[in-house]
Amino acid sequence: MANIRLPEHSHCAFCGDPIPFGEEFCDEECRQKQNEKIAAEKKRDYIFYAIAAGTIVVLFIIRALTR
């Protein structure tokens, strides 16, 4: 089989389509969707941290009241 080389390229950070080397996204739609995805992940993380902290506080209160 012949040794065929593809031109130097990158892949879109959101959809994975091939794009010119050095670029991060194929278009503004993918950039916007990636930003929305990151914002949703941050929101989910903050909710998890709040629930975890609240659970710890409740456990400490229950323990203090049962002594």
N, C-alpha and C positions, 0 to 999 in steps of 0.2 A: 504494500500500500504506500502510496506517495506521502511524503511528509508535508501536509498542508497546514500552514499557519494562518490563524485568524488575525485580523488587524487588532492592534492593542485596543482594549475596551474595558469598561466597567459594567456593573449591573445596577439597575435602579434599586435603591435601598428599600423601596416599598413593594414593587411588583416583580422585581427580578429581571425585567427586560434588559437586553444589552443596550448600552448607551456609550457615547464617546468617552474615552479615558479621561478621568479627572472630574467628571460630573457626578453628582450624587443622585439626582432624580431624573426621570425621563420627561416629566412635565409638571406644571404647577398643581394639577389635580393630585398626583402622587405625593407631592410635597405636603399639600394640605391634609391629605388622608393620614400621612405619617405623623404630622403634628397632632391631629385629632386622636390618633391611637396612643401617642405618648401622653397626652392630657388625660385620657381615660385611664391609662395605667397608673398615673400619679394619683388620680382621684381614688381609684380602687385601693392603692397602697395607704393613702391617708385614712380612709375608712377602716381598713384593717388595723392600723396602728391605734386609732381611736377606740375601736372595740376591744383590742388587746389591753390597752391602758385602763379602760373602764372595767374590764373583767378583773384585773389585778386590784384595782381600788375596791371593788365590791368584795373580793375575797379577803382583803385586809380588814375591811369594816366588819364582815361576818365573823372573822376570827377574833377581833377585838371585842365584839358584843357577846361572844360565847365564852369568854374567860371568866 
